[in-house]
């Protein structure tokens, strides 16, 4: 019939959030990600990213902060939306609302729209909370196992985003101590980006020329070397560079 339109049923989604929570262990120069172990099917005894289904009346961002608060206590936290994953071939997810008493008799495989977030937290202040899960642990990025729900690709995407953020944003200063040495800052970048991203001498020279690090005049002694100067991040001075690529990377 001329002018007729083919009608397709609208997709039905369960909406959830999955958090990629990074931290940097500066003492051992390790980039870490927080994982929790599932204690129910599917994927029982598999590690996965901390995640949850979005509740009625709750925004995805609120859900992301809620699951963070259930897994970790930390004062300094950087969180931003990462990506939305929902391809048909790998977005089926049998998880239902745990408060739904008839969940076994309802749709067993729901399309699952995952809105992922990534966070960066200060390792020395992070306190893990194990309530309601059989395991929770920091994993070195190089030792992450196969994750439930094909979440390894979410983790890989989060790592790429973190590396990119370090190139143009002051995200590192959200989790570093207020006062730090240039070597502390260099080790942070080297741990996330790899030791070949820059040599220390060039890093130091280029960074100081940008003018957003203030020498406090204080020094700290570590080991047998001479005392190192302590610096402080100047957010106002950095704002002049916020729309420019960071040349020291």
JOUR-V46923 format. One record per helix or strand of 2 or more residues. SS is the DSSP state (A for helix, B for strand). FROM is the first residue (numbers start at 0). TO is the last residue. If there is no record, write none. Layout:
<<SS;FROM;TO> <SS;FROM;TO>>
This chain:
<<B;12;24> <B;29;36> <B;46;47> <B;49;52> <A;59;70> <B;71;72> <B;76;84> <A;87;89> <B;91;92> <A;102;104> <B;109;120> <A;122;124> <B;126;127> <B;134;139> <A;140;142> <A;147;149> <A;151;167> <A;170;174> <B;178;179> <A;181;192> <A;194;196> <A;199;209> <B;212;219> <B;227;232> <A;234;240>>
